[in-house]
Amino acid sequence: MVTTENMQISIELIKEIKAVLEPSSQWMPVIAAIGGAAVGGFIPLLVKLIESRREQKRNKEAVAHQIYAEITAILEIVEKRQYLQHMNVLATQFTLHPNLIERYQIHISEDFSLMYKVNIDRLPLLNPSLQTKIVKFYRFLSALIEDVKPGGGFNSQPITHYGCDQFILIATEAISLGEEIKVDISLQFNLSHG
């Protein structure tokens, strides 16, 4: 309810605001200085924020592209050298000849996961689901390499049927994960999946 007293207070308040905003007011230079400083200080902060977001996006894309390229190369090498097929043949031989004694060794470069190692600190730029798949893929790969590298379990002692089956299981899951990662990255970052 509007009372005469409320109206009188509103009129007085409007008069005071008008007096402050009038060009001849002593407060106008102060208000202009404060407003100018606020706007002048805000613009560099806004520019810095925009630049920071662009840099983060570039870093995120770089990490994704590098991991994508490395996983693509690893999967192509595994396919062309037919590592999994060799293990499947060995598993069949174990089934046919339970007393078979076999060793298996592959020379693998130490820098097979260079892009992963270089980007390990930047993986948190990617979404958590993708990070988990990437870490799991490389851990599986490391476990497999430990078995087949010189001095590894498959060549320092005879391979067991169980060890061969485990290798096939982990390798199959690693390949599947690698393909999932490639699809996820290609969808998130508009890459052509190849």
C-alpha positions as semicolon CSV with decimal commas, in nm:
position;residue;x (nm);y (nm);z (nm)
1;M;0,000;0,000;0,000
2;V;0,136;0,336;-0,103
3;T;0,124;0,590;0,175
4;T;0,204;0,958;0,166
5;E;0,507;0,892;0,382
6;N;0,642;0,623;0,143
7;M;0,588;0,853;-0,154
8;Q;0,770;1,136;0,021
9;I;1,069;0,906;0,096
10;S;1,078;0,790;-0,268
11;I;1,073;1,151;-0,394
12;E;1,360;1,247;-0,162
13;L;1,562;0,946;-0,276
14;I;1,509;1,035;-0,643
15;K;1,619;1,395;-0,571
16;E;1,940;1,271;-0,405
17;I;2,021;1,036;-0,694
18;K;1,954;1,315;-0,943
19;A;2,182;1,548;-0,751
20;V;2,463;1,293;-0,757
21;L;2,424;1,237;-1,132
22;E;2,402;1,603;-1,234
23;P;2,708;1,727;-1,424
24;S;2,775;1,996;-1,170
25;S;2,774;1,744;-0,889
26;Q;3,097;1,700;-0,698
27;W;3,047;1,322;-0,712
28;M;3,039;1,291;-1,091
29;P;3,422;1,278;-1,135
30;V;3,447;1,019;-0,857
31;I;3,173;0,802;-1,011
32;A;3,332;0,837;-1,357
33;A;3,675;0,743;-1,221
34;I;3,542;0,438;-1,036
35;G;3,338;0,329;-1,339
36;G;3,632;0,376;-1,574
37;A;3,867;0,185;-1,344
38;A;3,617;-0,099;-1,311
39;V;3,566;-0,129;-1,686
40;G;3,940;-0,085;-1,755
41;G;4,028;-0,355;-1,502
42;F;3,757;-0,593;-1,616
43;I;3,852;-0,599;-1,986
44;P;4,207;-0,738;-1,934
45;L;4,066;-1,003;-1,698
46;L;3,808;-1,101;-1,959
47;V;4,075;-1,118;-2,232
48;K;4,298;-1,329;-2,006
49;L;4,008;-1,565;-1,931
50;I;3,929;-1,608;-2,301
51;E;4,297;-1,670;-2,385
52;S;4,324;-1,922;-2,100
53;R;4,021;-2,115;-2,226
54;R;4,157;-2,119;-2,582
55;E;4,495;-2,246;-2,458
56;Q;4,326;-2,519;-2,254
57;K;4,123;-2,625;-2,559
58;R;4,439;-2,637;-2,776
59;N;4,619;-2,846;-2,511
60;K;4,322;-3,081;-2,479
61;E;4,310;-3,131;-2,857
62;A;4,688;-3,183;-2,876
63;V;4,679;-3,453;-2,608
64;A;4,386;-3,629;-2,775
65;H;4,544;-3,616;-3,121
66;Q;4,881;-3,745;-2,998
67;I;4,725;-4,034;-2,803
68;Y;4,501;-4,114;-3,101
69;A;4,801;-4,126;-3,336
70;E;5,006;-4,345;-3,102
71;I;4,726;-4,593;-3,034
72;T;4,650;-4,611;-3,406
73;A;5,015;-4,693;-3,480
74;I;5,033;-4,954;-3,202
75;L;4,717;-5,130;-3,319
76;E;4,838;-5,132;-3,681
77;I;5,173;-5,283;-3,579
78;V;5,002;-5,550;-3,367
79;E;4,777;-5,635;-3,661
80;K;5,050;-5,639;-3,927
81;R;5,288;-5,848;-3,716
82;Q;5,002;-6,081;-3,616
83;Y;5,106;-6,111;-3,251
84;L;4,760;-6,219;-3,137
85;Q;4,729;-6,474;-3,419
86;H;5,065;-6,627;-3,315
87;M;4,939;-6,665;-2,959
88;N;4,617;-6,825;-3,082
89;V;4,820;-7,079;-3,282
90;L;5,031;-7,145;-2,973
91;A;4,716;-7,194;-2,762
92;T;4,590;-7,448;-3,015
93;Q;4,923;-7,630;-3,002
94;F;4,900;-7,645;-2,621
95;T;4,555;-7,799;-2,653
96;L;4,682;-8,062;-2,900
97;H;5,013;-8,122;-2,720
98;P;4,976;-8,061;-2,342
99;N;5,346;-8,131;-2,275
100;L;5,466;-7,877;-2,532
101;I;5,758;-7,662;-2,423
102;E;5,762;-7,330;-2,604
103;R;5,921;-6,990;-2,559
104;Y;5,815;-6,662;-2,720
105;Q;6,011;-6,337;-2,745
106;I;5,953;-6,006;-2,923
107;H;6,192;-5,711;-2,930
108;I;5,988;-5,399;-2,856
109;S;6,122;-5,045;-2,857
110;E;6,138;-4,874;-2,518
111;D;5,958;-4,569;-2,659
112;F;5,645;-4,759;-2,771
113;S;5,440;-4,530;-2,542
114;L;5,625;-4,202;-2,590
115;M;5,313;-3,988;-2,652
116;Y;5,144;-4,138;-2,347
117;K;5,447;-4,067;-2,127
118;V;5,486;-3,712;-2,260
119;N;5,117;-3,636;-2,197
120;I;5,059;-3,819;-1,868
121;D;5,035;-3,490;-1,674
122;R;4,790;-3,349;-1,928
123;L;4,552;-3,648;-1,936
124;P;4,322;-3,474;-1,682
125;L;4,231;-3,232;-1,964
126;L;4,034;-3,519;-2,116
127;N;3,706;-3,645;-1,975
128;P;3,739;-3,904;-1,693
129;S;3,592;-4,192;-1,895
130;L;3,845;-4,141;-2,174
131;Q;4,131;-4,102;-1,925
132;T;4,039;-4,434;-1,763
133;K;4,034;-4,615;-2,097
134;I;4,370;-4,467;-2,200
135;V;4,544;-4,559;-1,875
136;K;4,392;-4,909;-1,881
137;F;4,503;-4,959;-2,244
138;Y;4,863;-4,867;-2,168
139;R;4,871;-5,075;-1,848
140;F;4,745;-5,379;-2,040
141;L;5,004;-5,313;-2,309
142;S;5,282;-5,287;-2,049
143;A;5,175;-5,616;-1,891
144;L;5,181;-5,791;-2,228
145;I;5,523;-5,647;-2,311
146;E;5,661;-5,772;-1,979
147;D;5,575;-6,126;-2,089
148;V;5,728;-6,114;-2,440
149;K;6,027;-5,880;-2,410
150;P;6,377;-6,029;-2,383
151;G;6,409;-6,170;-2,032
152;G;6,029;-6,167;-1,991
153;G;5,814;-6,448;-1,860
154;F;5,749;-6,611;-2,198
155;N;6,114;-6,653;-2,288
156;S;6,297;-6,689;-1,956
157;Q;6,088;-6,998;-1,881
158;P;5,851;-7,210;-2,090
159;I;5,509;-7,066;-2,161
160;T;5,220;-7,235;-1,987
161;H;4,879;-7,295;-2,142
162;Y;4,732;-7,068;-1,873
163;G;4,986;-6,792;-1,950
164;C;4,906;-6,814;-2,319
165;D;4,531;-6,791;-2,249
166;Q;4,584;-6,491;-2,021
167;F;4,794;-6,318;-2,285
168;I;4,520;-6,368;-2,545
169;L;4,252;-6,242;-2,304
170;I;4,445;-5,927;-2,210
171;A;4,560;-5,861;-2,568
172;T;4,204;-5,895;-2,699
173;E;4,076;-5,652;-2,435
174;A;4,363;-5,408;-2,505
175;I;4,285;-5,409;-2,878
176;S;3,916;-5,353;-2,805
177;L;4,001;-5,067;-2,568
178;G;4,232;-4,912;-2,826
179;E;3,954;-4,917;-3,084
180;E;3,709;-4,763;-2,832
181;I;3,958;-4,487;-2,750
182;K;4,003;-4,409;-3,119
183;V;3,625;-4,387;-3,168
184;D;3,580;-4,170;-2,856
185;I;3,855;-3,929;-2,961
186;S;3,739;-3,912;-3,320
187;L;3,384;-3,827;-3,208
188;Q;3,488;-3,574;-2,941
189;F;3,744;-3,397;-3,157
190;N;3,593;-3,441;-3,504
191;L;3,867;-3,667;-3,640
192;S;3,805;-3,908;-3,921
193;H;3,816;-4,254;-3,765
194;G;4,054;-4,470;-3,961
